[in-house]
Amino acid sequence: MPIALPIETSKFTGIFCAVAPAVRLANRETGQPRIDRDTGLTMYQVGVCLMAGSQAEVINVTVAGEPKGVVQGVPVQVRDLAAVPWENEGRHGIAFRASAITPLTPPAAPPAKGGAQ
């Protein structure tokens, strides 16, 4: 099993949600979601934009459990980001995992309904 290589996120000047969370599928034909072996939670993929000065890169990060409040364009905190090298049938690459992705500020409460007439 390959070792996960930790990524120091404090060095980035900004981290934003570029693509809203989506359920990762174990079987595309049946729509069965991928489940994390350790937690039993559904796996989600989030497109995250990492900014460093004038450069930016979007990576897909997998996280166990729904990242509540994370929507496109919001600044986020990515906890325990790691790069995991993989190889499968001659193909290879790097997958990114995190223990949690949360919005930096909680979502605004909807305005109260009703009011004076």
TORSEBA-892981 format. One record per atom (N, C-alpha, C): residue number from 1; x, y, z. Coordinates in pm, 1 decimal. Atoms other than C-alpha are relative to their C-alpha. Example, Ala and Ser with C-alpha at 12.3 -4.5 7.8 and 13.67 -1.06 7.14 Angstrom:
// TORSEBA-892981
<1, <89.0, -119.0, 0.0>>
<1, <1230.0, -450.0, 780.0>>
<1, <90.0, 120.0, 0.0>>
<2, <-82.0, -119.0, -6.0>>
<2, <1367.0, -106.0, 714.0>>
<2, <-77.0, 109.0, 73.0>>
***
This chain:
// TORSEBA-892981
<1, <85.0, -118.3, 0.0>>
<1, <0.0, 0.0, 0.0>>
<1, <89.4, 124.3, 0.0>>
<2, <-84.3, -119.1, 6.5>>
<2, <149.3, 337.8, -97.8>>
<2, <-21.2, 90.3, 121.4>>
<3, <6.0, -91.4, -113.0>>
<3, <225.5, 593.5, 168.4>>
<3, <-65.0, 131.2, -42.9>>
<4, <62.4, -129.6, 26.7>>
<4, <14.8, 911.0, 186.0>>
<4, <101.1, 109.2, 34.0>>
<5, <-95.9, -108.6, -18.0>>
<5, <231.1, 1221.3, 147.1>>
<5, <-74.8, 125.0, 43.8>>
<6, <75.1, -116.4, -48.7>>
<6, <102.2, 1512.1, 362.8>>
<6, <34.7, 127.3, -76.7>>
<7, <-17.2, -128.4, 68.3>>
<7, <54.8, 1853.5, 200.2>>
<7, <-29.0, 110.2, 101.4>>
<8, <12.5, -110.5, -95.8>>
<8, <106.9, 2166.3, 414.1>>
<8, <-86.3, 109.2, -61.4>>
<9, <93.7, -94.3, 61.6>>
<9, <-200.3, 2377.5, 331.1>>
<9, <19.0, 143.6, 48.1>>
<10, <-18.6, -136.4, -50.5>>
<10, <-92.2, 2678.6, 539.9>>
<10, <86.9, 84.4, -92.9>>
<11, <-86.9, -72.3, 93.1>>
<11, <152.2, 2774.0, 262.5>>
<11, <-77.7, 62.1, -116.5>>
<12, <80.3, -53.8, 109.7>>
<12, <-132.4, 2849.5, 16.3>>
<12, <-59.5, 134.2, 40.2>>
<13, <56.7, -132.2, -27.9>>
<13, <-261.6, 3207.0, -13.1>>
<13, <-152.8, -2.3, -4.1>>
<14, <145.1, 15.4, 4.6>>
<14, <-617.4, 3085.6, -76.8>>
<14, <-37.0, -140.8, -40.3>>
<15, <53.8, 131.1, 36.6>>
<15, <-816.5, 2762.1, -96.7>>
<15, <-150.5, 17.7, -14.8>>
<16, <141.1, -20.6, 31.0>>
<16, <-1159.3, 2767.6, -260.9>>
<16, <-61.2, -127.1, -56.7>>
<17, <72.7, 107.9, 66.1>>
<17, <-1424.4, 2519.2, -367.8>>
<17, <-21.6, 42.0, -144.7>>
<18, <14.4, -29.2, 142.4>>
<18, <-1403.7, 2515.3, -749.2>>
<18, <-114.3, -81.4, -61.4>>
<19, <107.0, 88.1, 47.7>>
<19, <-1645.9, 2224.1, -806.8>>
<19, <-68.8, -56.6, 123.5>>
<20, <77.3, 42.8, -117.0>>
<20, <-1923.6, 2143.9, -558.0>>
<20, <14.8, -150.1, 25.7>>
<21, <-11.8, 141.4, -35.4>>
<21, <-1912.8, 1810.2, -371.1>>
<21, <-95.1, -88.5, -80.6>>
<22, <80.1, 100.1, 71.3>>
<22, <-2036.8, 1505.3, -563.0>>
<22, <33.4, -137.3, 56.3>>
<23, <-19.8, 135.8, -50.0>>
<23, <-2083.6, 1145.7, -447.6>>
<23, <91.6, -75.5, -95.5>>
<24, <-85.6, 87.9, 80.3>>
<24, <-1806.6, 913.2, -569.2>>
<24, <-74.5, -131.6, -17.1>>
<25, <72.5, 123.4, 28.3>>
<25, <-1950.1, 603.5, -733.5>>
<25, <93.0, -120.5, -3.1>>
<26, <-72.7, 126.4, 6.2>>
<26, <-1829.4, 247.7, -681.4>>
<26, <-39.3, -74.3, -127.2>>
<27, <51.3, 65.8, 119.4>>
<27, <-2045.7, 127.0, -970.7>>
<27, <-84.3, 100.0, -77.9>>
<28, <71.5, -100.4, 79.4>>
<28, <-2153.1, 370.5, -1241.7>>
<28, <-129.5, -53.0, -59.4>>
<29, <120.6, 57.7, 58.8>>
<29, <-2408.1, 130.6, -1388.7>>
<29, <-116.3, -2.3, 98.6>>
<30, <106.9, 10.0, -99.8>>
<30, <-2602.6, 84.5, -1064.3>>
<30, <-15.9, 128.3, 80.7>>
<31, <4.3, -122.4, -79.2>>
<31, <-2522.7, 424.6, -911.0>>
<31, <38.1, -21.1, 145.3>>
<32, <-39.0, 31.3, -137.1>>
<32, <-2389.4, 254.8, -596.8>>
<32, <115.1, 91.7, 42.8>>
<33, <-106.3, -90.1, -45.8>>
<33, <-2184.5, 506.4, -394.7>>
<33, <119.6, -76.0, 57.1>>
<34, <-120.8, 55.7, -60.9>>
<34, <-1828.4, 437.8, -283.1>>
<34, <-6.5, 30.0, 150.1>>
<35, <6.7, -12.0, -145.6>>
<35, <-1807.9, 379.5, 93.3>>
<35, <141.4, -10.5, 57.0>>
<36, <-129.9, 3.0, -66.5>>
<36, <-1505.4, 453.5, 314.4>>
<36, <7.6, -122.5, 90.2>>
<37, <-14.3, 123.8, -78.0>>
<37, <-1377.6, 129.1, 469.1>>
<37, <14.0, 27.0, 149.7>>
<38, <-25.8, -27.4, -141.7>>
<38, <-1271.7, 292.3, 796.2>>
<38, <-120.8, 57.7, 72.9>>
<39, <109.8, -71.0, -68.0>>
<39, <-1577.0, 509.6, 871.6>>
<39, <-138.9, -49.2, -37.9>>
<40, <131.2, 42.2, 47.9>>
<40, <-1859.2, 352.1, 669.2>>
<40, <-78.0, 113.2, -65.8>>
<41, <66.8, -115.9, 60.1>>
<41, <-1941.0, 699.8, 530.3>>
<41, <14.3, -0.3, -151.8>>
<42, <-5.4, -16.9, 144.5>>
<42, <-2017.1, 779.9, 166.5>>
<42, <116.3, 91.6, -35.3>>
<43, <-113.6, -80.0, 46.0>>
<43, <-1715.8, 919.0, -22.5>>
<43, <-49.3, 109.3, -94.7>>
<44, <31.7, -113.9, 85.4>>
<44, <-1741.9, 1262.5, -187.1>>
<44, <127.2, 50.0, -66.2>>
<45, <-110.8, -63.9, 69.5>>
<45, <-1519.0, 1436.4, -440.1>>
<45, <-30.5, 148.0, -13.3>>
<46, <15.5, -144.5, 5.9>>
<46, <-1465.6, 1812.9, -426.9>>
<46, <113.8, 56.1, -83.6>>
<47, <-103.1, -70.5, 75.7>>
<47, <-1280.4, 2025.2, -683.2>>
<47, <47.0, 118.1, 82.7>>
<48, <-55.0, -103.6, -86.8>>
<48, <-1051.1, 2247.6, -476.7>>
<48, <106.0, 78.9, -77.2>>
<49, <-97.7, -88.9, 63.5>>
<49, <-858.3, 2547.3, -612.3>>
<49, <100.8, 43.2, 106.2>>
<50, <-109.0, -38.8, -89.8>>
<50, <-522.7, 2593.1, -439.2>>
<50, <72.2, 117.1, -64.0>>
<51, <-65.1, -119.5, 53.5>>
<51, <-375.6, 2940.5, -483.2>>
<51, <129.1, 27.0, 76.0>>
<52, <-129.0, -35.1, -58.7>>
<52, <-11.4, 3036.2, -425.3>>
<52, <52.1, 119.4, -78.5>>
<53, <-40.5, -121.5, 70.9>>
<53, <65.0, 3395.6, -517.8>>
<53, <-84.1, 19.0, -124.2>>
<54, <72.9, -21.3, 125.0>>
<54, <-28.3, 3443.8, -883.3>>
<54, <-31.0, -131.0, -72.5>>
<55, <25.6, 129.9, 62.2>>
<55, <-58.2, 3069.3, -954.6>>
<55, <-115.2, -70.5, 69.9>>
<56, <111.6, 76.4, -56.5>>
<56, <-357.8, 2841.5, -904.8>>
<56, <-7.2, -136.1, -67.7>>
<57, <14.7, 135.8, 50.9>>
<57, <-425.3, 2471.6, -947.9>>
<57, <-126.9, -59.0, 59.2>>
<58, <120.4, 66.9, -49.5>>
<58, <-752.2, 2278.4, -922.4>>
<58, <29.8, -149.1, 8.7>>
<59, <-17.1, 143.9, -20.0>>
<59, <-732.2, 1928.8, -775.6>>
<59, <-131.2, -57.2, 51.6>>
<60, <117.0, 69.9, -53.2>>
<60, <-1003.6, 1674.4, -698.8>>
<60, <41.6, -67.8, 129.1>>
<61, <-31.9, 53.8, -131.9>>
<61, <-1001.8, 1583.2, -330.5>>
<61, <-115.1, -89.2, 45.4>>
<62, <100.2, 93.4, -51.0>>
<62, <-1184.4, 1280.4, -188.1>>
<62, <-5.3, 10.4, 151.9>>
<63, <21.3, -11.3, -143.9>>
<63, <-1332.3, 1301.1, 160.9>>
<63, <-115.4, -92.1, 39.3>>
<64, <107.3, 86.0, -50.5>>
<64, <-1544.7, 1063.0, 370.0>>
<64, <-104.7, 87.5, 68.8>>
<65, <108.3, -78.4, -58.0>>
<65, <-1882.7, 1213.3, 457.6>>
<65, <-26.9, 125.3, -80.6>>
<66, <39.1, -117.3, 78.2>>
<66, <-2074.4, 1498.5, 299.8>>
<66, <61.2, 127.4, 57.7>>
<67, <-56.5, -126.6, -47.1>>
<67, <-1886.1, 1831.4, 322.3>>
<67, <-108.5, 107.7, 4.1>>
<68, <114.8, -91.1, -13.8>>
<68, <-2180.8, 2037.5, 449.6>>
<68, <43.3, 146.7, -7.4>>
<69, <-27.3, -142.8, 13.5>>
<69, <-2189.1, 2406.6, 356.1>>
<69, <104.0, 34.4, -104.0>>
<70, <-101.7, -24.1, 102.4>>
<70, <-1926.0, 2364.7, 84.8>>
<70, <-70.0, 11.8, -135.0>>
<71, <59.1, -25.4, 131.1>>
<71, <-2048.1, 2521.7, -239.8>>
<71, <103.8, 70.7, -86.8>>
<72, <-94.0, -60.0, 94.2>>
<72, <-1873.4, 2650.2, -547.9>>
<72, <26.6, 146.4, 35.3>>
<73, <-41.4, -137.4, -22.1>>
<73, <-1677.6, 2969.5, -486.7>>
<73, <32.1, 37.1, 143.1>>
<74, <-26.4, -36.5, -139.4>>
<74, <-1656.1, 2958.8, -105.9>>
<74, <141.7, -38.4, 40.7>>
<75, <-129.7, 38.0, -55.8>>
<75, <-1321.9, 2965.9, 75.0>>
<75, <-19.9, -118.6, 94.4>>
<76, <12.6, 120.3, -81.8>>
<76, <-1262.3, 2631.6, 246.6>>
<76, <128.2, -29.1, 75.8>>
<77, <-113.3, 56.2, -72.7>>
<77, <-1036.4, 2465.6, 499.1>>
<77, <5.2, -147.2, -36.7>>
<78, <-19.2, 140.5, 33.9>>
<78, <-893.9, 2130.0, 389.9>>
<78, <89.0, -59.8, 108.2>>
<79, <-72.7, 58.8, -112.2>>
<79, <-788.0, 1921.3, 689.4>>
<79, <69.9, -128.7, -43.0>>
<80, <-80.0, 121.0, 24.4>>
<80, <-511.7, 1658.9, 660.1>>
<80, <7.9, -35.7, -148.3>>
<81, <-13.6, 25.9, 143.8>>
<81, <-466.1, 1696.6, 282.0>>
<81, <124.4, -84.7, -24.7>>
<82, <-111.5, 88.8, 31.8>>
<82, <-245.4, 1419.6, 143.4>>
<82, <-8.5, -44.4, -144.6>>
<83, <-10.6, 55.0, 135.1>>
<83, <-125.7, 1300.7, -196.7>>
<83, <30.9, -149.3, 13.8>>
<84, <-18.4, 145.0, -8.0>>
<84, <-152.1, 924.2, -247.4>>
<84, <29.6, -52.5, -141.1>>
<85, <-29.9, 56.6, 131.8>>
<85, <31.5, 771.0, -546.0>>
<85, <-76.0, -131.5, -19.7>>
<86, <71.1, 124.3, 28.8>>
<86, <-158.5, 490.0, -718.7>>
<86, <45.5, -55.8, -135.5>>
<87, <-27.5, 68.2, 127.2>>
<87, <-104.4, 234.7, -997.1>>
<87, <-101.0, -112.4, -14.4>>
<88, <100.6, 101.7, 25.7>>
<88, <-362.1, 8.0, -1159.1>>
<88, <6.9, -39.0, -146.2>>
<89, <-4.8, 53.9, 136.2>>
<89, <-314.0, -209.5, -1469.5>>
<89, <78.5, 89.2, -95.5>>
<90, <-86.8, -79.5, 85.1>>
<90, <-29.9, -0.1, -1607.0>>
<90, <-27.9, 149.5, 2.1>>
<91, <30.6, -142.8, -13.4>>
<91, <-197.6, 333.8, -1531.6>>
<91, <46.6, 44.8, 137.5>>
<92, <-43.8, -49.6, -129.5>>
<92, <-71.8, 554.7, -1252.6>>
<92, <-31.8, 148.4, 12.6>>
<93, <28.8, -140.5, -23.8>>
<93, <-131.1, 890.5, -1094.1>>
<93, <7.8, 31.3, 148.1>>
<94, <2.7, -43.1, -139.5>>
<94, <-182.8, 1078.8, -770.9>>
<94, <-143.9, 33.6, 36.0>>
<95, <132.5, -31.1, -52.2>>
<95, <-506.9, 1085.1, -573.6>>
<95, <19.2, 89.5, 122.7>>
<96, <-6.6, -88.8, -114.9>>
<96, <-575.4, 1353.0, -313.5>>
<96, <-112.2, -35.0, 96.1>>
<97, <97.1, 32.9, -104.5>>
<97, <-750.8, 1273.6, 16.2>>
<97, <9.5, 104.2, 110.2>>
<98, <2.6, -88.4, -116.3>>
<98, <-853.4, 1484.3, 314.1>>
<98, <-91.3, -62.2, 104.2>>
<99, <87.9, 52.9, -104.6>>
<99, <-1009.2, 1404.3, 649.4>>
<99, <-127.7, 82.7, 9.3>>
<100, <119.4, -85.5, -1.8>>
<100, <-1250.5, 1700.0, 615.9>>
<100, <21.8, 120.9, -89.8>>
<101, <0.9, -125.7, 74.8>>
<101, <-1339.7, 1996.1, 393.5>>
<101, <-117.5, 80.0, 54.9>>
<102, <104.0, -81.4, -61.2>>
<102, <-1531.9, 2276.6, 562.3>>
<102, <10.3, 143.3, -50.3>>
<103, <-7.3, -141.7, 38.1>>
<103, <-1628.3, 2633.6, 468.2>>
<103, <72.6, 79.0, 108.1>>
<104, <-70.6, -82.4, -98.9>>
<104, <-1409.9, 2897.9, 634.9>>
<104, <-97.0, 79.2, 85.2>>
<105, <103.2, -69.7, -75.1>>
<105, <-1720.5, 3090.0, 735.7>>
<105, <-128.3, -80.4, -14.0>>
<106, <124.5, 76.1, 11.3>>
<106, <-2052.3, 2924.3, 816.9>>
<106, <-93.7, 66.0, -100.5>>
<107, <93.3, -57.2, 96.3>>
<107, <-2323.2, 2968.0, 552.1>>
<107, <-94.2, 99.2, 68.3>>
<108, <89.5, -102.5, -54.3>>
<108, <-2541.9, 3275.0, 604.0>>
<108, <-139.5, -59.0, 19.1>>
<109, <136.9, 45.0, -26.2>>
<109, <-2882.4, 3212.0, 756.5>>
<109, <-93.3, 68.1, -99.4>>
<110, <93.7, -63.4, 92.3>>
<110, <-3172.0, 3272.5, 515.4>>
<110, <-75.4, 111.6, 71.1>>
<111, <72.8, -110.0, -63.4>>
<111, <-3360.4, 3597.5, 575.8>>
<111, <-131.8, -49.4, 57.6>>
<112, <125.0, 37.9, -65.5>>
<112, <-3659.7, 3573.8, 808.6>>
<112, <-117.4, 32.5, -91.0>>
<113, <120.1, -23.0, 82.8>>
<113, <-3995.9, 3540.2, 632.7>>
<113, <-100.1, 80.3, 79.6>>
<114, <102.2, -82.7, -65.3>>
<114, <-4287.0, 3762.9, 705.5>>
<114, <40.3, 144.2, -11.3>>
<115, <-40.9, -139.7, 1.5>>
<115, <-4248.8, 4128.1, 784.7>>
<115, <-120.9, 90.6, -3.4>>
<116, <107.8, -100.6, -2.9>>
<116, <-4450.3, 4445.4, 792.7>>
<116, <-52.6, 25.6, -138.3>>
<117, <60.5, -35.8, 129.1>>
<117, <-4689.7, 4546.8, 520.4>>
<117, <-39.1, 142.7, -2.0>>
***
